[in-house]
Amino acid sequence: MGEDKSRIRTEPLPQIWSIARNLALNLYRDAGFNNMAQAYAERYPLGKRKSQ
């Protein structure tokens, strides 16, 4: 989810980002996904992904 590229370093933003990440992962799990790469691929198909 881009943690390595994140420039957020000061308190309390890293903790807030961690909470948001865990929320997103739990929403994917509640939707029936066990594999987060699969969930992302289904949510953002190759033809519709944003270029980075």
Helices and strands as residue ranges (DSSP letters): H 13-30, H 36-43, G 46-48
